[in-house]
Amino acid sequence: PPHPAPAPPQVVGLSKLARVANAFARRLQIQERLTQQIAESLWKVLQPRGIRVVLECTHMCMSMRGVQQPRAITATRTELGWLPPEPGAYNRGWEQVGCPCGARH
């Protein structure tokens, strides 16, 4: 599921964020581009100070073919604009969305 996080003061309903993500996800493309498109779209419409979008995806090619790892999740992240430059903010961003890998990024 996508985890877009616009910086305050902008408040947006979760259903709107899901609709944006679903609109772009219908197209055949790579996950990195999808993450970037969602971030740029929200950036353009909401005009926040900063935005972070994290996409966690299960790829069927990894679950059903090849390595056959049913719980393999790939996470991609895009940040635009200004987000607080505090120590450890990058890793906390992953922790906030519950990164399944448990590793430091």
Disulfide bonds with the S-S distance in Angstrom:
none
